[in-house]
Amino acid sequence: MHLAALGWSPEQLIARINEVRRRRGTAALHPKSAYKWVQGHRPSAAVSADIVTVLRAHRGVRLTPADLGWDTPAQRSHAFDDPYTVSAGELLLASQGDDMERRRFVLLTGSSVTACALDLLLPGMDGLRPALDGDRVSTTLLADIEASVRRSRELDDTEGSRPALLWAGGLWRLLGQIVTRCSYGDAEGRHLHRLYIEMSETYGWMLFDAAQHARAQRVYLTGLRVAREASTDPALQHATANLLASTAYQESWLGHHTEAATLIAIASTRTSGALPSRVGAVIAQREITIAGRRGDVDAVQRASARAHDLLDNARLGDQPWWSQWLTPAAVNGATGRAWLALRNPDQAAAYLAQRATTATSAYPRDRLLALCDLATARLHAGDPVAACEPLDHALDLTKTVDSPRVTAYLHEVVTQLRDTRCRHTQARDVMMKATELTRT
């Protein structure tokens, strides 16, 4: 209310509070600190006094902390409730128990999602410190951890999210314990922090794919908080860019287009040097889908061309292992998906047909998604019979791929086919197969 009356943004309030604090020699507050107060969190007594001082001076009215609702006992909040207001260490400690499994989270929107990412644009800070008296992290242990992180991603790629979800969550929590409880040197620390960020991307993606969206957000944001406070090197920055791209993709899937656009822009600009070609292509591939969902035709075309150019120029070696999945056909799949979102089913179908036939057995979920997209494009183009073939293949894939997100999408497409009341034999067979799979 007071900010609106003054026409101030939260950052403008902080700037004036910091003027007061600077005059008395007190450390400045973080530029984003006021967002948590707007969202209902209460500042400390000293900070609330500064806020009252500034508001009194500029509004010309008598105010007390009670007028701002800060005279009642403070309520404890959990670290995961607002990841921006706590340190990476606090989030890591919160993730190590069962609370992540038991708690019911709500989806975050707006600055609650983007603030942790925007902090990455500020000068680096080394906030994470090893436990000097903890067990030592050896290079052999790091190699074993890296193998486990890679295996988590392979399981998700080949089987879908649900079969390995519990195992991946355990590995993510265990990695948090190693970061906070073990001792390690600078080189081992950089390696360990990178692995934690990579595991946050994989586990967050698995939760997203399992339709556990609020929990996925907390995992993504924890990874971003660690990236903010970890000692940085190029490999860690590249992993962070990938984490941002996946976070942006989830926000786009949920319809949070402003947040998605902010996150994908940070992924492109945050690194201090040039991105490896494949990393840039991964970001561009995500940007294609995000631009299509928000209705930006020009951005779709630019991102698609950029992704293809980057893949064409990618050299062997010095490309992150997690970027190897991306192919020109996968870029075409994202482009077709974008044209589908832009309500141009004919143009979408040309891209999606190619993607559906070229997706390899190593990525069956991607093929399942492409088949659903192709069937949707053909339905929207008014050809339900042509939609039956990709739907039939998609139903077969559900026997081996356990992806709640894509399976729910498949059922939506089957419902669309049913609503056309097509009497063709192929349509009846597809709907019968879908009914049988639902029963089993």
C-alpha positions as CSV (number, residue, x, y, z in Angstrom):
1,M,0.0,0.0,0.0
2,H,2.7,2.5,1.0
3,L,4.9,1.6,-2.0
4,A,1.9,2.1,-4.3
5,A,1.1,5.5,-2.8
6,L,4.7,6.6,-3.4
7,G,4.9,5.0,-6.8
8,W,8.0,3.1,-5.8
9,S,9.3,-0.3,-6.8
10,P,10.8,-2.6,-4.1
11,E,14.3,-1.7,-5.4
12,Q,13.6,2.0,-5.0
13,L,12.6,1.4,-1.3
14,I,15.8,-0.5,-0.7
15,A,17.9,2.3,-2.3
16,R,16.5,4.8,0.1
17,I,16.9,2.5,3.1
18,N,20.5,2.0,2.1
19,E,21.0,5.7,2.1
20,V,19.9,5.8,5.7
21,R,22.1,2.8,6.6
22,R,25.1,4.3,4.8
23,R,24.9,7.5,6.8
24,R,25.3,5.6,10.0
25,G,27.9,3.2,8.7
26,T,25.7,0.1,8.5
27,A,26.1,-2.5,5.7
28,A,23.7,-2.1,2.7
29,L,20.8,-4.5,2.2
30,H,20.6,-6.6,-0.9
31,P,18.7,-4.8,-3.8
32,K,16.0,-7.5,-3.9
33,S,15.4,-7.7,-0.1
34,A,12.1,-5.8,-0.2
35,Y,10.4,-8.5,-2.3
36,K,10.2,-10.8,0.6
37,W,8.5,-8.1,2.7
38,V,6.0,-7.5,0.0
39,Q,5.2,-11.2,0.0
40,G,4.5,-11.1,3.8
41,H,7.9,-11.9,5.4
42,R,8.8,-9.7,8.3
43,P,12.2,-8.0,8.6
44,S,14.3,-7.8,11.7
45,A,13.6,-5.1,14.3
46,A,16.6,-3.0,13.1
47,V,15.6,-3.2,9.5
48,S,11.9,-2.5,10.2
49,A,13.0,0.7,12.0
50,D,14.8,1.8,8.9
51,I,11.8,1.1,6.7
52,V,9.5,3.1,9.0
53,T,12.1,6.0,9.0
54,V,12.1,6.1,5.2
55,L,8.3,5.8,4.8
56,R,7.7,8.5,7.4
57,A,10.1,10.9,5.7
58,H,8.6,10.4,2.2
59,R,5.0,10.0,3.0
60,G,4.8,12.6,5.7
61,V,2.7,10.5,8.0
62,R,3.3,9.0,11.4
63,L,4.0,5.3,11.1
64,T,5.0,2.5,13.5
65,P,5.9,-1.2,12.9
66,A,2.5,-2.0,14.2
67,D,1.0,0.0,11.2
68,L,2.9,-2.4,8.9
69,G,1.7,-5.5,10.7
70,W,5.1,-6.2,12.3
71,D,4.1,-6.1,16.0
72,T,3.0,-9.7,16.3
73,P,5.3,-12.7,17.1
74,A,7.2,-13.8,14.0
75,Q,6.2,-17.1,12.4
76,R,8.8,-19.6,11.4
77,S,9.0,-20.2,7.7
78,H,10.6,-23.2,6.0
79,A,13.6,-22.7,3.8
80,F,11.8,-24.2,0.8
81,D,8.8,-21.8,1.2
82,D,10.8,-18.9,-0.1
83,P,14.2,-20.0,-1.5
84,Y,15.2,-16.4,-2.2
85,T,15.3,-15.3,1.4
86,V,17.7,-18.0,2.6
87,S,21.3,-19.0,1.8
88,A,22.4,-22.0,-0.2
89,G,23.6,-23.7,3.0
90,E,20.2,-23.4,4.6
91,L,18.5,-24.9,1.5
92,L,21.0,-27.7,1.4
93,L,20.4,-28.5,5.1
94,A,16.6,-28.4,4.5
95,S,16.9,-30.9,1.6
96,Q,18.8,-33.5,3.6
97,G,15.9,-34.7,5.7
98,D,12.5,-36.1,4.8
99,D,10.8,-32.7,4.8
100,M,11.2,-32.4,1.0
101,E,9.2,-35.5,0.6
102,R,6.5,-34.8,3.3
103,R,5.8,-31.1,2.6
104,R,3.1,-29.9,0.4
105,F,4.4,-27.1,-1.8
106,V,2.5,-24.5,-3.8
107,L,3.6,-23.2,-7.1
108,L,5.7,-20.0,-7.1
109,T,5.2,-17.3,-9.7
110,G,6.7,-13.9,-10.5
111,S,9.7,-12.7,-8.7
112,S,9.6,-15.7,-6.4
113,V,10.8,-17.8,-9.3
114,T,13.1,-15.3,-11.1
115,A,14.8,-13.7,-8.1
116,C,17.3,-16.5,-7.6
117,A,18.2,-16.4,-11.3
118,L,18.5,-12.7,-11.4
119,D,21.0,-12.8,-8.6
120,L,23.3,-14.8,-10.9
121,L,23.8,-11.5,-12.8
122,L,25.4,-9.8,-9.8
123,P,29.1,-10.1,-9.0
124,G,30.0,-13.6,-7.7
125,M,30.1,-14.5,-4.0
126,D,31.8,-17.4,-2.4
127,G,29.2,-18.4,0.3
128,L,29.6,-22.1,0.4
129,R,32.4,-23.4,2.7
130,P,33.4,-27.1,3.3
131,A,33.3,-28.6,6.8
132,L,37.0,-28.4,7.7
133,D,36.7,-31.4,10.1
134,G,34.5,-33.5,7.8
135,D,35.4,-36.6,5.8
136,R,37.7,-35.8,2.9
137,V,36.2,-35.9,-0.7
138,S,38.7,-37.7,-2.9
139,T,39.0,-37.7,-6.7
140,T,37.9,-41.3,-6.7
141,L,34.7,-40.5,-4.8
142,L,34.1,-37.6,-7.2
143,A,34.4,-39.9,-10.2
144,D,31.9,-42.3,-8.6
145,I,29.5,-39.5,-7.9
146,E,29.8,-38.2,-11.5
147,A,29.0,-41.7,-12.8
148,S,25.9,-41.8,-10.6
149,V,24.7,-38.4,-11.8
150,R,25.1,-39.5,-15.4
151,R,23.3,-42.7,-14.7
152,S,20.4,-40.8,-13.2
153,R,20.0,-38.9,-16.5
154,E,20.3,-42.1,-18.5
155,L,17.5,-43.8,-16.5
156,D,15.2,-40.8,-17.0
157,D,16.0,-40.7,-20.7
158,T,15.3,-44.4,-21.3
159,E,12.5,-45.2,-18.9
160,G,10.8,-42.0,-18.0
161,S,10.9,-40.1,-14.7
162,R,8.9,-42.3,-12.3
163,P,10.9,-45.6,-12.1
164,A,14.1,-43.9,-10.8
165,L,12.5,-40.9,-9.0
166,L,13.1,-42.1,-5.5
167,W,16.7,-43.2,-6.3
168,A,17.5,-39.8,-7.9
169,G,16.0,-37.9,-4.9
170,G,18.2,-39.9,-2.6
171,L,21.3,-39.1,-4.6
172,W,20.3,-35.4,-4.7
173,R,20.0,-35.2,-0.9
174,L,23.2,-37.2,-0.4
175,L,25.1,-34.8,-2.6
176,G,23.8,-31.9,-0.4
177,Q,25.2,-33.7,2.6
178,I,28.6,-34.1,1.0
179,V,28.7,-30.4,0.0
180,T,27.9,-29.3,3.6
181,R,29.5,-32.0,5.8
182,C,32.7,-33.0,4.0
183,S,36.1,-31.3,3.6
184,Y,37.6,-30.6,0.2
185,G,40.0,-28.3,-1.6
186,D,39.2,-25.7,-4.2
187,A,39.4,-28.0,-7.2
188,E,37.3,-30.7,-5.6
189,G,34.8,-28.1,-4.5
190,R,34.3,-26.7,-8.0
191,H,33.8,-30.3,-9.3
192,L,31.4,-31.1,-6.4
193,H,29.4,-28.0,-6.8
194,R,29.1,-28.6,-10.6
195,L,27.8,-32.1,-10.0
196,Y,25.2,-30.8,-7.5
197,I,23.9,-28.3,-10.1
198,E,23.8,-31.1,-12.8
199,M,22.0,-33.4,-10.4
200,S,19.5,-30.6,-9.5
201,E,18.7,-30.2,-13.2
202,T,18.2,-33.9,-13.6
203,Y,16.2,-34.5,-10.4
204,G,14.2,-31.3,-11.0
205,W,13.4,-32.4,-14.6
206,M,12.3,-35.8,-13.3
207,L,9.9,-34.2,-10.7
208,F,8.6,-31.9,-13.5
209,D,8.0,-34.9,-15.8
210,A,6.3,-36.7,-12.9
211,A,3.9,-33.7,-12.7
212,Q,5.3,-32.8,-9.2
213,H,5.7,-29.2,-10.4
214,A,6.0,-27.4,-7.1
215,R,8.7,-29.8,-5.8
216,A,10.5,-29.5,-9.1
217,Q,10.6,-25.7,-8.6
218,R,12.2,-26.0,-5.2
219,V,14.9,-28.3,-6.5
220,Y,15.7,-26.0,-9.5
221,L,15.8,-23.0,-7.2
222,T,18.1,-24.7,-4.7
223,G,20.5,-25.5,-7.6
224,L,20.4,-21.9,-8.6
225,R,21.1,-20.7,-5.0
226,V,24.1,-23.1,-4.9
227,A,25.3,-21.7,-8.3
228,R,25.1,-18.2,-6.9
229,E,27.3,-19.0,-3.8
230,A,29.7,-21.6,-5.3
231,S,33.2,-21.0,-6.6
232,T,32.6,-20.6,-10.3
233,D,34.5,-22.0,-13.3
234,P,33.3,-22.3,-17.0
235,A,32.0,-25.9,-16.6
236,L,29.9,-24.8,-13.6
237,Q,28.6,-21.8,-15.5
238,H,27.6,-24.1,-18.4
239,A,25.8,-26.5,-16.0
240,T,24.0,-23.5,-14.5
241,A,22.9,-22.3,-18.0
242,N,21.4,-25.7,-18.6
243,L,19.6,-25.6,-15.2
244,L,18.2,-22.2,-16.1
245,A,17.0,-23.5,-19.5
246,S,15.2,-26.4,-17.9
247,T,13.6,-24.2,-15.3
248,A,12.4,-21.9,-18.0
249,Y,11.0,-24.8,-20.0
250,Q,8.9,-25.9,-16.9
251,E,7.6,-22.3,-16.4
252,S,6.6,-22.2,-20.1
253,W,4.8,-25.6,-19.8
254,L,2.9,-24.2,-16.8
255,G,1.9,-21.1,-18.7
256,H,4.2,-18.7,-16.8
257,H,5.5,-17.0,-19.9
258,T,7.0,-13.9,-18.4
259,E,9.1,-16.0,-15.9
260,A,10.1,-18.4,-18.7
261,A,11.3,-15.5,-20.9
262,T,13.3,-14.0,-18.0
263,L,15.0,-17.3,-17.1
264,I,16.0,-18.2,-20.7
265,A,17.4,-14.7,-21.3
266,I,19.6,-15.1,-18.2
267,A,20.7,-18.5,-19.4
268,S,22.0,-16.9,-22.6
269,T,23.7,-13.9,-21.0
270,R,25.0,-15.0,-17.6
271,T,28.3,-16.8,-18.5
272,S,31.5,-14.7,-18.5
273,G,32.8,-16.3,-21.8
274,A,31.5,-17.8,-25.0
275,L,29.3,-20.9,-24.5
276,P,30.3,-24.2,-26.1
277,S,28.2,-24.6,-29.3
278,R,26.1,-27.4,-27.9
279,V,25.3,-25.5,-24.7
280,G,24.1,-22.6,-26.8
281,A,22.1,-24.9,-28.9
282,V,20.4,-26.4,-25.9
283,I,19.4,-23.0,-24.7
284,A,18.2,-22.0,-28.2
285,Q,16.2,-25.3,-28.5
286,R,14.4,-24.4,-25.2
287,E,13.8,-20.9,-26.4
288,I,12.0,-22.1,-29.5
289,T,9.3,-23.8,-27.5
290,I,9.1,-20.9,-25.0
291,A,8.7,-18.4,-27.8
292,G,6.0,-20.5,-29.5
293,R,4.0,-20.7,-26.3
294,R,4.1,-16.9,-25.8
295,G,3.1,-16.3,-29.5
296,D,6.4,-14.8,-30.8
297,V,6.8,-15.9,-34.4
298,D,10.0,-14.0,-35.1
299,A,11.6,-15.3,-31.9
300,V,10.7,-18.9,-32.9
301,Q,12.4,-18.5,-36.3
302,R,15.5,-16.8,-34.9
303,A,16.0,-19.4,-32.2
304,S,15.5,-22.3,-34.6
305,A,18.0,-20.9,-37.0
306,R,20.5,-20.2,-34.2
307,A,20.1,-23.7,-32.8
308,H,20.8,-25.3,-36.2
309,D,23.8,-23.0,-36.8
310,L,25.3,-23.8,-33.4
311,L,24.9,-27.6,-33.9
312,D,26.5,-27.3,-37.4
313,N,29.5,-25.6,-35.8
314,A,29.9,-27.8,-32.8
315,R,33.3,-29.5,-32.6
316,L,34.1,-32.8,-31.0
317,G,35.4,-32.5,-27.5
318,D,34.9,-29.8,-24.9
319,Q,31.2,-30.2,-25.1
320,P,29.3,-31.2,-21.9
321,W,28.1,-34.8,-21.7
322,W,24.6,-33.7,-20.9
323,S,24.3,-31.8,-24.2
324,Q,24.9,-34.8,-26.4
325,W,21.2,-35.6,-26.7
326,L,20.5,-32.6,-28.9
327,T,20.3,-33.3,-32.7
328,P,19.0,-31.3,-35.6
329,A,15.9,-33.5,-35.5
330,A,15.3,-32.6,-31.9
331,V,15.5,-28.9,-32.9
332,N,13.0,-29.6,-35.6
333,G,10.7,-31.2,-33.0
334,A,10.8,-28.1,-30.9
335,T,10.2,-25.9,-33.9
336,G,7.2,-28.0,-34.9
337,R,5.9,-27.8,-31.3
338,A,6.2,-24.0,-31.5
339,W,4.3,-23.8,-34.8
340,L,1.6,-26.0,-33.1
341,A,1.4,-23.5,-30.2
342,L,1.2,-20.7,-32.9
343,R,-1.9,-22.5,-34.3
344,N,-0.2,-23.4,-37.6
345,P,-0.8,-27.1,-37.7
346,D,0.2,-27.6,-41.4
347,Q,3.6,-26.1,-40.8
348,A,4.0,-27.9,-37.5
349,A,3.2,-31.3,-39.0
350,A,6.1,-31.1,-41.5
351,Y,8.6,-30.7,-38.7
352,L,7.0,-33.1,-36.3
353,A,6.7,-35.9,-38.8
354,Q,10.5,-35.8,-39.3
355,R,11.1,-35.8,-35.6
356,A,8.7,-38.7,-34.9
357,T,10.6,-40.9,-37.4
358,T,14.1,-39.9,-36.4
359,A,13.9,-40.1,-32.6
360,T,16.1,-42.9,-31.5
361,S,15.4,-45.8,-29.1
362,A,17.7,-44.1,-26.6
363,Y,15.1,-41.3,-26.0
364,P,11.7,-43.0,-26.2
365,R,10.0,-40.3,-24.2
366,D,11.1,-37.7,-26.7
367,R,9.6,-39.9,-29.5
368,L,6.4,-40.3,-27.5
369,L,6.1,-36.5,-27.1
370,A,6.8,-36.0,-30.8
371,L,4.1,-38.5,-31.8
372,C,1.6,-36.8,-29.5
373,D,2.4,-33.5,-31.1
374,L,2.1,-34.9,-34.6
375,A,-1.3,-36.4,-33.9
376,T,-2.4,-33.1,-32.4
377,A,-1.2,-31.2,-35.5
378,R,-3.1,-33.5,-37.8
379,L,-6.3,-33.3,-35.6
380,H,-6.1,-29.5,-35.7
381,A,-5.6,-29.6,-39.5
382,G,-8.9,-31.5,-39.7
383,D,-7.5,-35.0,-40.5
384,P,-8.4,-37.4,-37.7
385,V,-7.6,-40.5,-39.8
386,A,-4.0,-39.3,-40.4
387,A,-3.7,-38.7,-36.6
388,C,-4.4,-42.4,-35.8
389,E,-1.0,-43.7,-37.0
390,P,1.2,-41.6,-34.6
391,L,-1.4,-42.1,-31.8
392,D,-1.2,-45.9,-32.3
393,H,2.6,-45.8,-32.0
394,A,2.4,-43.5,-29.0
395,L,0.1,-45.9,-27.2
396,D,2.7,-48.7,-27.7
397,L,5.4,-46.6,-26.2
398,T,3.5,-46.1,-22.9
399,K,4.2,-49.7,-22.1
400,T,7.9,-48.9,-21.7
401,V,8.0,-45.2,-20.8
402,D,6.6,-44.1,-17.5
403,S,6.2,-40.4,-17.9
404,P,3.1,-39.0,-16.2
405,R,3.5,-35.6,-17.9
406,V,3.5,-37.0,-21.5
407,T,1.0,-39.8,-20.7
408,A,-1.5,-37.2,-19.5
409,Y,-0.9,-35.3,-22.8
410,L,-1.5,-38.5,-24.8
411,H,-4.8,-39.0,-23.1
412,E,-5.8,-35.5,-24.0
413,V,-5.0,-36.2,-27.7
414,V,-7.0,-39.5,-27.6
415,T,-9.9,-37.5,-26.1
416,Q,-9.6,-35.0,-29.0
417,L,-9.8,-37.9,-31.5
418,R,-12.8,-39.3,-29.7
419,D,-14.5,-35.8,-29.8
420,T,-14.2,-35.8,-33.6
421,R,-16.6,-38.8,-33.7
422,C,-14.6,-40.3,-36.6
423,R,-16.0,-43.6,-37.6
424,H,-13.0,-44.9,-39.5
425,T,-11.7,-48.3,-38.6
426,Q,-8.3,-46.9,-37.5
427,A,-9.9,-44.4,-35.2
428,R,-12.0,-47.2,-33.5
429,D,-8.9,-49.4,-33.1
430,V,-6.9,-46.6,-31.5
431,M,-9.6,-45.7,-29.1
432,M,-10.1,-49.4,-28.2
433,K,-6.3,-49.8,-27.5
434,A,-6.3,-46.6,-25.4
435,T,-9.3,-48.0,-23.3
436,E,-7.5,-51.3,-22.8
437,L,-4.3,-49.6,-21.7
438,T,-6.2,-47.5,-19.2
439,R,-7.8,-50.6,-17.7
440,T,-4.4,-52.3,-17.3
